[in-house]
Amino acid sequence: MLWILLLSLLLLTWLLLASGRWAWWKASLMSLLLLTLSTWWLINKLSGDGLNAATLYHLGADMEGAGVSDFKGYIAGFIALALLSLLPLLAPRIKRWHHTAHGRGVFAGFLAMWVLAIGVSPLYRDGQRLYQQMRPVDYSMVAPEYRVPQQPLRKPRNIVWIYGESLERTYLDEATFPGLMPNLSRLAGQALDVRGLVSAEGGGWTIAGLVSSMCGVPLTTAQGDENSMDRMGSFLPEAVCLGDYLKQQGYTNHYMGGANGLFAGKGQFLATHGFDAVDDLAWFKQQKIARSHFSTWGVHDDVLLDKAYDRFMQLSKAGQPFMLTTLTMDTHHPAGHLPVACKRTRYASDYGDIGLLNALKCTDGLISKLVDRIQASPYGDDTLIVIASDHLAMPNDLSHILAKQKRENMLLFLGKDIAPRQLDAQHGSTLDSGATLLSLIEPEIGEIGFGRSLLQPERPASASAAVFRDDGRDFPRYLAFSRSLWLGDKTRQLRIDEENQVVIGLQHVQPPVLLEYDKQWDLKSVYLENTSKQFDLADPDNTLAYVDRCTAFEDGSADGDWCAMLVNRDKGIKLYRDDQLREGFAVDAPLDPFNGPRPSIRQAHMITQKGRRTRAGQYMLQFVAKQSPDRGFWIEAVSSKRKVVVAQQWVQPDAEGRISVPFGLDHEVDDLEIRAWLNHAEKLAVDNFALIPSRRGNRG
């Protein structure tokens, strides 16, 4: 299809230049297409699979802690492509157009070719794939397959689970990478070595790999809004994962990872699911470790795995069963990193001096060293060790070699009484990893979530089997079920809790939030971004529940209280105030009738970027708006993390855009912020901003 796309782009260029009629429209559409393709190129370089579920997840999750500098080459390439994409906009300015009688036909041909270019591009393919994965489907037929282990563990064993970042088993192939990973190859010969393990959709990036293997469910985001995972109070609260079950069995669960736990919600996932300690980059920084032991992603693996061994010994001596989980980082795409302990490590290869190969050879030594130390310790016989890749390798400096191989995840189980052998994971995926681990500890347990033990001779219906059946046609049912685990099924009651979070089923969400219910009162969507716009765009046949400060719905609400507005298809409306919200109410209760169109909802627009410490006294807030609404709007000064409204005024900029708001403070505040309340179509752009103490009456 690539050659068809290239031919389409050439024809579009010719049609752009063939006629001056509607030249600006053609140039704009051409640039838009090229910019979109450039963006897809960057995303594909990062994901290795175009625009997929991982892309949507990372757009919504907290990106703090990402080693952006590792991808500066890709970013530079994207900038160059983006600049080239703007070149068509120059054509209407510099070309001298010759009169043609076929301008309208040329424009029609341009539009047809533009649509064709999208159809043959990866944009259409990825859009179709995402639609199939995210579309609402009935998951009731697969819901009975979701299992929660109930049997007690008769002989608990300590567990050390080592996730190798992108450390797929393909790297152990001696024909392709001779001598690259001799130590892990040695351990594979001593282990239950699972072969042919794939990553299902929703399991192909780090946090998704952890969720898949520990919970037996693919990772997908909450209903309707994939762009604000950091505002969800709990991570898949309805799921029962390995950490939850082990904690019920008397285990303590500990995680050690060198990267920032905020990245992609990893720390939140672990804290939600039974982990007593989550020691990430922040913890390592507190240990006063030298700067040379850190990369752009976090602490290097030599330090991480040494600390993991110390924690193993500490937990073993305590005498309580435990699971210790650690996640390496130095084999992260695209080029890997070398820690201090491996600065001289080099891998001689016919492929040339590739830094990632050196990083892989280093990790081979570091992981095997940790395993050998554990097995040689007095507690080795009581410990089951898991070595697993979190997912297959992302695009990296070896992608051209890996593309020719049969790709497979790594999953090794080592421990006393585990006979060394290779196990063919026919129709198996990382969803089955946790269930297999449990069956090694307690043979009567072979299921968790949708995961099934790979040791079962005849495995029952599972999500992994659905991956391979009929080109994965049924797998979206499992994704839809997993999506429901973010909220639970009791979603018709709404309330605000003590932390000013909206409680929806099992989830606590930071407002503003818009909930959309269908005709059967099932929760169709949860919107956490652009909520006032989504309110206007929502299906008029559905019932909407919108929670925000009361100023969003009515004039003069200067108390900063919360309100919830409900509207339905039958022109019913009701505004619930703060005290009613805190008691809770049913969204399917009768509403009051109203006439006319649905009301337009305001949304807070922050003028200040961060809170400022402000002393008590009288002040004049002055600013000049280079762009402002045509009508008046509310300006507020707020403090205490936006909970308390200090001052509120209805303003109308003058001809020059100047706005002045007087207010006074009775006491010093640490986080004074200024916000405006606008509807989604209104814009406010501030040129300059000043908070001026009044000469008289100021006490600061």
SULMOUR-V777649 format. One record per run of one state. SS is the DSSP state (2 for helix, 1 for strand, 0 for the rest). FROM is the first residue (numbers start at 1). LEN is the number of residues. Records with the same first field share a line. If there is no record, write none. Layout:
BEGIN
SS->FROM-LEN + FROM-LEN
END
This chain:
BEGIN
0->1-1 + 19-4 + 48-5 + 61-7 + 86-2 + 95-8 + 121-1 + 135-5 + 144-3 + 148-10 + 165-4 + 173-9 + 190-2 + 196-1 + 199-7 + 216-13 + 233-9 + 249-3 + 258-1 + 260-3 + 273-4 + 280-1 + 287-4 + 295-3 + 300-1 + 319-3 + 328-12 + 343-12 + 377-3 + 390-9 + 403-6 + 410-1 + 415-6 + 425-4 + 442-5 + 450-1 + 453-10 + 473-2 + 485-8 + 497-4 + 505-2 + 511-2 + 518-5 + 528-3 + 538-5 + 553-9 + 568-4 + 577-1 + 584-1 + 587-5 + 594-9 + 607-5 + 615-2 + 628-5 + 640-4 + 652-6 + 666-3 + 679-6 + 694-7
2->2-17 + 23-25 + 53-8 + 68-18 + 88-7 + 103-18 + 122-13 + 140-4 + 169-4 + 182-8 + 206-10 + 229-3 + 242-7 + 263-10 + 281-6 + 291-3 + 301-18 + 340-3 + 355-22 + 380-3 + 399-4 + 430-12 + 463-10 + 475-10 + 531-7 + 550-3 + 578-6
1->147-1 + 158-7 + 192-4 + 197-2 + 232-1 + 252-6 + 259-1 + 277-3 + 294-1 + 298-2 + 322-6 + 383-7 + 409-1 + 411-4 + 421-4 + 429-1 + 447-3 + 451-2 + 493-4 + 501-4 + 507-4 + 513-5 + 523-5 + 543-7 + 562-6 + 572-5 + 585-2 + 592-2 + 603-4 + 612-3 + 617-11 + 633-7 + 644-8 + 658-8 + 669-10 + 685-9
END
